[in-house]
Structure formats: C-alpha cells, structure tokens
C-alpha cells in the first residue's frame, strides 16, 4: 500500500477536523469545547500518521481508542445535555472507531508486506 492513499484515514482526518472546528458553530461549554478540539486534533494527527505510514497498525488502534473516548466524552465530561456537541461527539466517535476497524486489515497487510512476512 502506498502512503497517503487509504481513504479511511482521509475520512478520519475529515471527521477529526470537523470535531475540532465545530465549537465555532455549535453551542458548547468548556468541557465540550476542550474535548472536541483536543480529541479532534488528535484524530487528525493520528490519521496523518496512518497516511504517512500505512503499515503502522498501532495508528489504527489509536483511531479506535480516540473514537471510543470521543463517544463517551459527553457523559464522562458532563455535556450530554448540549445536543449539538453531544451528537457531534457521538457521530464522530462512531465514525472514527468504525473507520479504524475498517482500515485495520489493510494496515495489517501493509505491515506484513513491509516486514517480509
């Protein structure tokens, strides 16, 4: 697999950027704004890592973990009453985790090819 070509990683970059920027148009409080920005930026950075190194299997696990964190953040950080921020967290979380799971077999294949297995 060539670097910068896996569509799932590009999609994670887009949803991460959306999450990081959504406090500009979504009503938030401090915990919501902080979690959306921080987790969104981390998703973008993890997707860039995956795009640059398609055989880095651990980057896909990072997508999954960040997606789960994004999904539970409204309850853990107490902003589930903010509809826009909560739904953004839930949708982005599900998409990031799902896309990470979807890309995992391709990443494993690229890793094994790079290692000569």
N, C-alpha and C positions, 0 to 999 in steps of 0.2 A: 504494500500500500504506500502510495506517495504521500508525502507531507502536504498539509493544507487542503486535503481533498475530501475528508469524511464529513458528509452532510450533517450527521448527528451532532458533531462537535460545533459546526457553524450554527446549528439551531440552538444549542445550549448557550452559545455566545449571545445570540439574539435575545433569548428569554432572560438571560442574566443582565444584559444591558437594559432591557425593559424594566426589570425589577429595580435596578439601581437608579433609574431615571424616574420611575413612577411617582415618587414623592413630589415631583414638580406639578402633577395634575391630580393626585389622589390625596384625600384628607388622611393625615397620619397624626400620630403623637410621637414623642421622642423614641420610645422603644420600637415602634413600627418603622419609622424613618431609618433608624440606625440599622435594624436587622435587614431591611430591604436593600439599603445601599451596600452594607458590608457583604452580605451573602450574594447579592447580585454581582458585585465586583469580583468576589472570589470565584463565582461561576464563570465569569468572562476569563479570568486568569487561568482557571483550570482548563477551559476549552481551548485557549491558546496553547497551553502545554500539550494537550491531546493532538491538536492540529500540527504542531511542530514535530512531535514525536509520536507517530501513530502506533508504535509498538509499546508505549508506556501504559501498560494495563492498569497500573495504580491510578492513573488520571481518571479513568472511567469510574473507579470506585469512589474517587473524590466527588465526581458529579453526583453519584448516587447519594453519598453521605450529605452533601450540601443540599440536595433536593429534599431529603428527609428533614434536615434542620429547617429549611425554608417552610416545609409543610407544617411542622409542629410549632413554629415560632409564634403564630397568633395566640395559641393557648398558653404556651410557656411564658411569653413576654407580656401577656395580658392585653392584646389589642384585637381580640376576636370580635369585639363589638364595632370595630371600624370596618364596615362592609367592604369597601374598595381595597383597603390594604390587606385585609384577610384573604379575600378572593385572589388577589394578586399573589400572595404567598402560597396559597393552596395550589393554584393552577401552575405557577412557575415551579413549585416543588415537585408536583407530579410529573410535569414535562421533563425537568432536569433529571430526575431519578429514572424515569422511563427511557429517556434517550441514552442515558449512561448504560442502562441494562441492554438496550438495543445495540449499542456500539461495542459492548464487551466481547462478543465472539470475533468481530473483525479485528479488534485490538489484540486479542489473544493470537489470532492467526498471524498478524503482522509481527508480533513479538517472537513467535516461534520461527517465522521465516528469517528474522534478523539474527536470531541466535543459532540458526542452522540445525534446528531440530527436525 
